[in-house]
Amino acid sequence: MSAAPVKGPVIAVVGPSGVGKDSLMSALAVCCPQLRLMRRVITRAPEAGGENYQAVTEAEFSALAETGVFALHWQAHGLHYGIPQDIDTLRHGSAGVLVNLSRAVLLQAQEVFEDLIVLSVTARPDVLAERLAARGRENTEGVRRRLERAGNPLPEGLARVHQIDNSGALSAAVNDALTALQPERA
């Protein structure tokens, strides 16, 4: 990877549940140490597992939002999500900061982070169904609803979007993401 810019872009990693966003982000950070990971604040129980996040209650989240702790925050699927202002600190001297965002908040994120890059991660429906079932967070009906939402499009008006297929080996998705982020590698 070439020398890190003074202030790396925010790289939104988006896609349906089970597509492997967190696995892709972790692998990218290992493969390219100049990429940093942003930890979200979520009103989800700490024992829910999955990504590395800061669990807070709804009251704690509201207090944090009121005091301006978040650069960006939103609600989705009955939970509140926040990206702390310290994302700006992570951007300095990095090649970019990877952050798991909801598709519905991307236009707002593009306003907040003018240099936003979107990695839209996809996978075949059969792969998604298998991954969702394996993680065991949802019952059969919950998996069905998540699969229905999987095809929801990104909002129109995003400046920089790259599609990454994560149906197969994670290493292939990592390579595709690095090629998208670093065209000089191609």
VEXTIMI-507939 format. One record per residue: residue in one letter; x, y, z of N, C-alpha, C in turn. Coordinates in nm, 2 decimals, padded with zeros to 4 digits. Example, Ala and Ser with C-alpha at 12.3 -4.5 7.8 and 13.67 -1.06 7.14 Angstrom:
# residues 2
 resn    n_X    n_Y    n_Z   ca_X   ca_Y   ca_Z    c_X    c_Y    c_Z
    A  01.32 -00.57  00.78  01.23 -00.45  00.78  01.32 -00.33  00.78
    S  01.28 -00.22  00.71  01.37 -00.11  00.71  01.29  00.00  00.79
//
This chain:
# residues 186
 resn    n_X    n_Y    n_Z   ca_X   ca_Y   ca_Z    c_X    c_Y    c_Z
    M  00.08 -00.12  00.00  00.00  00.00  00.00  00.09  00.12  00.00
    S  00.05  00.22 -00.07  00.13  00.35 -00.08  00.12  00.42  00.05
    A  00.20  00.53  00.06  00.20  00.60  00.19  00.06  00.65  00.22
    A  00.03  00.65  00.35 -00.10  00.69  00.40 -00.12  00.83  00.38
    P -00.24  00.88  00.34 -00.26  01.02  00.33 -00.27  01.08  00.47
    V -00.27  01.21  00.47 -00.27  01.29  00.59 -00.40  01.25  00.67
    K -00.51  01.24  00.60 -00.64  01.21  00.66 -00.71  01.11  00.57
    G -00.72  00.99  00.61 -00.78  00.88  00.53 -00.93  00.90  00.52
    P -00.99  00.85  00.42 -01.14  00.86  00.40 -01.21  00.76  00.50
    V -01.34  00.79  00.52 -01.43  00.70  00.59 -01.48  00.60  00.49
    I -01.46  00.47  00.52 -01.50  00.36  00.43 -01.62  00.29  00.49
    A -01.74  00.32  00.44 -01.86  00.25  00.49 -01.87  00.11  00.43
    V -01.88  00.01  00.52 -01.90 -00.12  00.47 -02.04 -00.16  00.50
    V -02.12 -00.18  00.40 -02.26 -00.20  00.41 -02.31 -00.33  00.34
    G -02.42 -00.38  00.38 -02.47 -00.50  00.32 -02.57 -00.57  00.42
    P -02.64 -00.67  00.37 -02.74 -00.74  00.46 -02.67 -00.82  00.57
    S -02.75 -00.85  00.67 -02.70 -00.93  00.78 -02.65 -01.07  00.72
    G -02.54 -01.11  00.77 -02.49 -01.24  00.73 -02.39 -01.24  00.61
    V -02.38 -01.12  00.55 -02.30 -01.11  00.43 -02.15 -01.11  00.46
    G -02.11 -01.09  00.59 -01.97 -01.10  00.63 -01.90 -00.97  00.64
    K -01.97 -00.86  00.67 -01.91 -00.73  00.68 -01.80 -00.72  00.78
    D -01.83 -00.77  00.90 -01.73 -00.77  01.01 -01.61 -00.85  00.98
    S -01.63 -00.97  00.92 -01.52 -01.06  00.88 -01.43 -00.99  00.77
    L -01.49 -00.92  00.68 -01.42 -00.85  00.57 -01.34 -00.74  00.63
    M -01.41 -00.66  00.72 -01.34 -00.54  00.78 -01.22 -00.59  00.86
    S -01.23 -00.69  00.94 -01.12 -00.74  01.02 -01.01 -00.79  00.93
    A -01.04 -00.87  00.83 -00.94 -00.92  00.74 -00.87 -00.80  00.66
    L -00.94 -00.70  00.63 -00.88 -00.59  00.56 -00.78 -00.51  00.65
    A -00.82 -00.50  00.78 -00.73 -00.43  00.88 -00.61 -00.51  00.91
    V -00.62 -00.65  00.90 -00.50 -00.73  00.92 -00.41 -00.72  00.80
    C -00.47 -00.73  00.68 -00.40 -00.73  00.56 -00.33 -00.59  00.53
    C -00.40 -00.49  00.58 -00.35 -00.35  00.55 -00.36 -00.27  00.68
    P -00.25 -00.27  00.76 -00.25 -00.21  00.89 -00.28 -00.06  00.89
    Q -00.26  00.01  00.77 -00.29  00.15  00.76 -00.44  00.18  00.76
    L -00.52  00.07  00.74 -00.67  00.08  00.76 -00.71  00.06  00.90
    R -00.79  00.14  00.95 -00.83  00.13  01.09 -00.98  00.09  01.10
    L -01.01  00.03  01.22 -01.15 -00.01  01.24 -01.22  00.09  01.34
    M -01.34  00.13  01.31 -01.42  00.21  01.40 -01.52  00.12  01.48
    R -01.52  00.14  01.61 -01.61  00.06  01.69 -01.73  00.14  01.71
    R -01.85  00.08  01.68 -01.98  00.15  01.70 -02.03  00.14  01.84
    V -02.12  00.23  01.87 -02.19  00.23  02.00 -02.33  00.18  01.96
    I -02.38  00.08  02.03 -02.51  00.02  01.99 -02.59 -00.01  02.12
    T -02.72  00.01  02.11 -02.81 -00.03  02.22 -02.85 -00.18  02.21
    R -02.75 -00.26  02.21 -02.76 -00.40  02.20 -02.70 -00.46  02.32
    A -02.75 -00.57  02.37 -02.70 -00.64  02.49 -02.55 -00.68  02.46
    P -02.46 -00.67  02.56 -02.32 -00.70  02.54 -02.30 -00.85  02.50
    E -02.39 -00.93  02.55 -02.37 -01.08  02.52 -02.42 -01.12  02.39
    A -02.48 -01.03  02.31 -02.53 -01.06  02.18 -02.43 -01.11  02.08
    G -02.30 -01.08  02.10 -02.20 -01.13  02.01 -02.19 -01.06  01.88
    G -02.12 -01.12  01.79 -02.10 -01.06  01.66 -01.98 -00.96  01.66
    E -02.00 -00.84  01.61 -01.90 -00.75  01.60 -01.85 -00.70  01.74
    N -01.74 -00.63  01.74 -01.68 -00.56  01.86 -01.75 -00.43  01.87
    Y -01.84 -00.41  01.96 -01.91 -00.28  01.98 -01.92 -00.24  02.13
    Q -01.95 -00.12  02.15 -01.97 -00.07  02.28 -02.12 -00.07  02.31
    A -02.16 -00.16  02.40 -02.30 -00.18  02.44 -02.35 -00.07  02.54
    V -02.46 -00.01  02.51 -02.51  00.10  02.60 -02.67  00.08  02.61
    T -02.72  00.13  02.71 -02.87  00.13  02.72 -02.92  00.25  02.64
    E -03.06  00.25  02.62 -03.12  00.35  02.54 -03.10  00.49  02.61
    A -03.11  00.49  02.74 -03.09  00.61  02.81 -02.94  00.67  02.80
    E -02.85  00.57  02.81 -02.71  00.61  02.79 -02.68  00.67  02.65
    F -02.74  00.60  02.55 -02.73  00.64  02.41 -02.78  00.78  02.39
    S -02.90  00.81  02.45 -02.97  00.94  02.43 -02.88  01.05  02.50
    A -02.82  01.02  02.61 -02.73  01.11  02.68 -02.61  01.14  02.59
    L -02.55  01.04  02.54 -02.44  01.06  02.45 -02.47  01.14  02.33
    A -02.58  01.11  02.27 -02.63  01.19  02.15 -02.65  01.34  02.18
    E -02.71  01.36  02.30 -02.74  01.50  02.34 -02.62  01.58  02.37
    T -02.51  01.51  02.41 -02.39  01.58  02.44 -02.29  01.59  02.32
    G -02.34  01.55  02.20 -02.26  01.56  02.08 -02.15  01.46  02.07
    V -02.15  01.35  02.13 -02.05  01.25  02.12 -02.04  01.19  01.99
    F -02.15  01.18  01.91 -02.15  01.11  01.79 -02.13  01.20  01.67
    A -02.05  01.16  01.57 -02.04  01.22  01.44 -02.16  01.19  01.36
    L -02.22  01.07  01.38 -02.33  01.02  01.31 -02.41  00.92  01.40
    H -02.54  00.92  01.40 -02.61  00.82  01.47 -02.75  00.80  01.40
    W -02.81  00.68  01.42 -02.93  00.64  01.35 -03.00  00.53  01.43
    Q -03.12  00.50  01.38 -03.19  00.38  01.44 -03.23  00.29  01.33
    A -03.21  00.16  01.36 -03.25  00.06  01.26 -03.28 -00.07  01.33
    H -03.38 -00.14  01.29 -03.42 -00.27  01.34 -03.44 -00.27  01.50
    G -03.49 -00.16  01.55 -03.52 -00.14  01.69 -03.40 -00.11  01.78
    L -03.28 -00.08  01.72 -03.16 -00.05  01.79 -03.11  00.09  01.75
    H -03.04  00.15  01.84 -02.97  00.28  01.81 -02.82  00.25  01.78
    Y -02.77  00.32  01.68 -02.63  00.30  01.64 -02.56  00.44  01.64
    G -02.44  00.44  01.69 -02.36  00.57  01.68 -02.22  00.55  01.65
    I -02.17  00.65  01.57 -02.03  00.65  01.53 -01.97  00.77  01.61
    P -01.88  00.75  01.71 -01.83  00.85  01.79 -01.74  00.95  01.70
    Q -01.74  01.08  01.75 -01.66  01.18  01.69 -01.51  01.15  01.68
    D -01.46  01.06  01.76 -01.32  01.02  01.76 -01.28  00.95  01.63
    I -01.38  00.92  01.54 -01.35  00.87  01.41 -01.25  00.96  01.34
    D -01.26  01.09  01.37 -01.17  01.19  01.30 -01.03  01.17  01.35
    T -01.01  01.13  01.47 -00.87  01.10  01.52 -00.82  00.98  01.45
    L -00.90  00.88  01.43 -00.85  00.76  01.36 -00.81  00.78  01.22
    R -00.88  00.88  01.16 -00.85  00.91  01.02 -00.71  00.97  00.99
    H -00.66  01.04  01.09 -00.53  01.10  01.08 -00.42  01.00  01.06
    G -00.34  01.01  00.96 -00.23  00.92  00.93 -00.27  00.78  00.89
    S -00.40  00.76  00.85 -00.44  00.63  00.81 -00.47  00.63  00.66
    A -00.49  00.51  00.61 -00.53  00.49  00.47 -00.68  00.50  00.46
    G -00.75  00.50  00.58 -00.89  00.50  00.58 -00.94  00.44  00.71
    V -01.07  00.47  00.74 -01.13  00.41  00.86 -01.25  00.33  00.81
    L -01.25  00.20  00.84 -01.36  00.11  00.81 -01.47  00.12  00.91
    V -01.59  00.14  00.87 -01.70  00.14  00.96 -01.82  00.07  00.90
    N -01.89 -00.01  00.99 -02.01 -00.08  00.95 -02.13  00.02  00.96
    L -02.19  00.05  00.85 -02.30  00.15  00.85 -02.42  00.08  00.79
    S -02.54  00.13  00.82 -02.67  00.09  00.76 -02.68  00.16  00.63
    R -02.74  00.09  00.54 -02.76  00.15  00.40 -02.85  00.27  00.41
    A -02.94  00.28  00.50 -03.04  00.39  00.51 -02.97  00.52  00.56
    V -02.85  00.51  00.62 -02.78  00.63  00.67 -02.67  00.68  00.58
    L -02.65  00.62  00.46 -02.54  00.65  00.38 -02.54  00.79  00.32
    L -02.65  00.84  00.28 -02.66  00.98  00.23 -02.62  01.08  00.34
    Q -02.67  01.06  00.46 -02.63  01.14  00.58 -02.48  01.13  00.60
    A -02.43  01.01  00.60 -02.29  00.99  00.62 -02.20  01.06  00.51
    Q -02.25  01.06  00.39 -02.18  01.13  00.28 -02.17  01.28  00.31
    E -02.28  01.33  00.37 -02.27  01.48  00.41 -02.18  01.50  00.52
    V -02.17  01.41  00.62 -02.09  01.43  00.73 -01.94  01.41  00.70
    F -01.92  01.30  00.62 -01.78  01.26  00.58 -01.77  01.28  00.42
    E -01.73  01.40  00.38 -01.74  01.43  00.24 -01.66  01.33  00.15
    D -01.56  01.26  00.20 -01.48  01.17  00.12 -01.52  01.03  00.14
    L -01.65  01.00  00.18 -01.70  00.87  00.20 -01.69  00.78  00.08
    I -01.64  00.66  00.11 -01.63  00.55  00.01 -01.72  00.44  00.06
    V -01.80  00.38 -00.02 -01.89  00.27  00.02 -01.85  00.14 -00.04
    L -01.83  00.04  00.04 -01.81 -00.10  00.00 -01.94 -00.17  00.02
    S -02.01 -00.20 -00.08 -02.14 -00.26 -00.08 -02.12 -00.41 -00.09
    V -02.13 -00.48  00.02 -02.09 -00.63  00.02 -02.22 -00.71  00.00
    T -02.21 -00.80 -00.09 -02.32 -00.89 -00.13 -02.28 -01.04 -00.12
    A -02.37 -01.12 -00.12 -02.35 -01.27 -00.13 -02.48 -01.33 -00.18
    R -02.46 -01.45 -00.24 -02.58 -01.52 -00.30 -02.68 -01.55 -00.18
    P -02.81 -01.55 -00.22 -02.91 -01.58 -00.11 -02.89 -01.71 -00.04
    D -02.84 -01.82 -00.10 -02.82 -01.94 -00.03 -02.70 -01.93  00.07
    V -02.60 -01.85  00.04 -02.49 -01.83  00.13 -02.54 -01.75  00.25
    L -02.62 -01.64  00.22 -02.67 -01.56  00.33 -02.76 -01.64  00.43
    A -02.85 -01.73  00.37 -02.94 -01.81  00.45 -02.85 -01.90  00.54
    E -02.75 -01.96  00.48 -02.67 -02.05  00.56 -02.59 -01.98  00.68
    R -02.54 -01.86  00.65 -02.47 -01.78  00.75 -02.56 -01.74  00.86
    L -02.68 -01.69  00.82 -02.78 -01.64  00.92 -02.82 -01.76  01.01
    A -02.85 -01.87  00.95 -02.89 -01.99  01.03 -02.77 -02.03  01.13
    A -02.65 -02.03  01.08 -02.53 -02.07  01.16 -02.51 -01.98  01.28
    R -02.54 -01.85  01.27 -02.51 -01.76  01.38 -02.61 -01.77  01.49
    G -02.73 -01.82  01.46 -02.83 -01.85  01.56 -02.89 -01.74  01.63
    R -02.89 -01.61  01.58 -02.95 -01.50  01.65 -03.10 -01.49  01.62
    E -03.14 -01.54  01.50 -03.28 -01.52  01.46 -03.35 -01.66  01.45
    N -03.48 -01.67  01.47 -03.55 -01.79  01.44 -03.57 -01.79  01.29
    T -03.64 -01.90  01.24 -03.67 -01.92  01.10 -03.74 -01.80  01.04
    E -03.83 -01.74  01.11 -03.91 -01.62  01.05 -03.81 -01.50  01.05
    G -03.73 -01.48  01.15 -03.63 -01.37  01.15 -03.54 -01.38  01.03
    V -03.49 -01.50  01.00 -03.40 -01.53  00.89 -03.47 -01.49  00.76
    R -03.60 -01.54  00.75 -03.67 -01.51  00.63 -03.69 -01.36  00.60
    R -03.72 -01.28  00.71 -03.73 -01.14  00.70 -03.60 -01.07  00.66
    R -03.49 -01.12  00.72 -03.36 -01.06  00.68 -03.32 -01.09  00.53
    L -03.36 -01.21  00.49 -03.33 -01.24  00.35 -03.42 -01.16  00.25
    E -03.54 -01.13  00.29 -03.62 -01.04  00.21 -03.56 -00.90  00.20
    R -03.50 -00.85  00.31 -03.44 -00.72  00.31 -03.31 -00.71  00.24
    A -03.25 -00.83  00.22 -03.11 -00.84  00.16 -03.10 -00.77  00.03
    G -03.20 -00.77 -00.05 -03.19 -00.71 -00.19 -03.23 -00.56 -00.19
    N -03.25 -00.50 -00.07 -03.28 -00.36 -00.07 -03.17 -00.28 -00.14
    P -03.20 -00.19 -00.23 -03.09 -00.11 -00.30 -03.03  00.00 -00.21
    L -02.92  00.04 -00.25 -02.85  00.15 -00.19 -02.93  00.28 -00.23
    P -02.92  00.38 -00.15 -02.99  00.51 -00.19 -02.92  00.57 -00.31
    E -02.99  00.64 -00.39 -02.93  00.71 -00.51 -02.86  00.83 -00.46
    G -02.76  00.87 -00.53 -02.68  00.99 -00.50 -02.55  00.97 -00.43
    L -02.51  00.84 -00.41 -02.38  00.82 -00.35 -02.27  00.83 -00.45
    A -02.16  00.90 -00.41 -02.06  00.94 -00.51 -01.96  00.82 -00.54
    R -01.92  00.74 -00.44 -01.82  00.64 -00.46 -01.86  00.51 -00.40
    V -01.91  00.42 -00.49 -01.96  00.29 -00.44 -01.89  00.18 -00.52
    H -01.84  00.08 -00.44 -01.78 -00.04 -00.50 -01.85 -00.17 -00.45
    Q -01.89 -00.25 -00.54 -01.96 -00.38 -00.51 -01.85 -00.49 -00.48
    I -01.87 -00.56 -00.37 -01.78 -00.66 -00.33 -01.87 -00.79 -00.31
    D -01.84 -00.90 -00.38 -01.91 -01.02 -00.37 -01.84 -01.11 -00.26
    N -01.90 -01.14 -00.16 -01.84 -01.22 -00.05 -01.91 -01.36 -00.04
    S -01.95 -01.41 -00.16 -02.02 -01.54 -00.16 -01.92 -01.66 -00.14
    G -01.79 -01.64 -00.18 -01.69 -01.74 -00.17 -01.59 -01.72 -00.06
    A -01.47 -01.74 -00.10 -01.36 -01.73  00.00 -01.34 -01.59  00.04
    L -01.32 -01.56  00.17 -01.30 -01.43  00.22 -01.18 -01.36  00.16
    S -01.08 -01.44  00.13 -00.96 -01.38  00.07 -00.99 -01.32 -00.07
    A -01.08 -01.37 -00.14 -01.12 -01.31 -00.27 -01.19 -01.18 -00.25
    A -01.28 -01.17 -00.15 -01.35 -01.05 -00.12 -01.25 -00.94 -00.07
    V -01.15 -00.98  00.01 -01.05 -00.89  00.06 -00.97 -00.84 -00.06
    N -00.93 -00.92 -00.15 -00.86 -00.88 -00.27 -00.94 -00.78 -00.35
    D -01.07 -00.81 -00.37 -01.15 -00.72 -00.45 -01.17 -00.59 -00.38
    A -01.18 -00.59 -00.25 -01.20 -00.46 -00.17 -01.07 -00.38 -00.18
    L -00.95 -00.44 -00.17 -00.83 -00.37 -00.17 -00.80 -00.32 -00.31
    T -00.84 -00.39 -00.42 -00.83 -00.34 -00.55 -00.92 -00.22 -00.57
    A -01.04 -00.22 -00.52 -01.13 -00.11 -00.53 -01.08  00.02 -00.45
    L -01.02 -00.01 -00.34 -00.97  00.10 -00.25 -00.84  00.15 -00.31
    Q -00.76  00.07 -00.37 -00.63  00.10 -00.42 -00.61  00.06 -00.57
    P -00.67  00.14 -00.65 -00.67  00.11 -00.80 -00.53  00.08 -00.85
    E -00.43  00.13 -00.79 -00.29  00.11 -00.84 -00.25 -00.04 -00.83
    R -00.33 -00.11 -00.74 -00.30 -00.26 -00.73 -00.34 -00.34 -00.85
    A -00.44 -00.29 -00.92 -00.50 -00.36 -01.03 -00.40 -00.39 -01.14
//
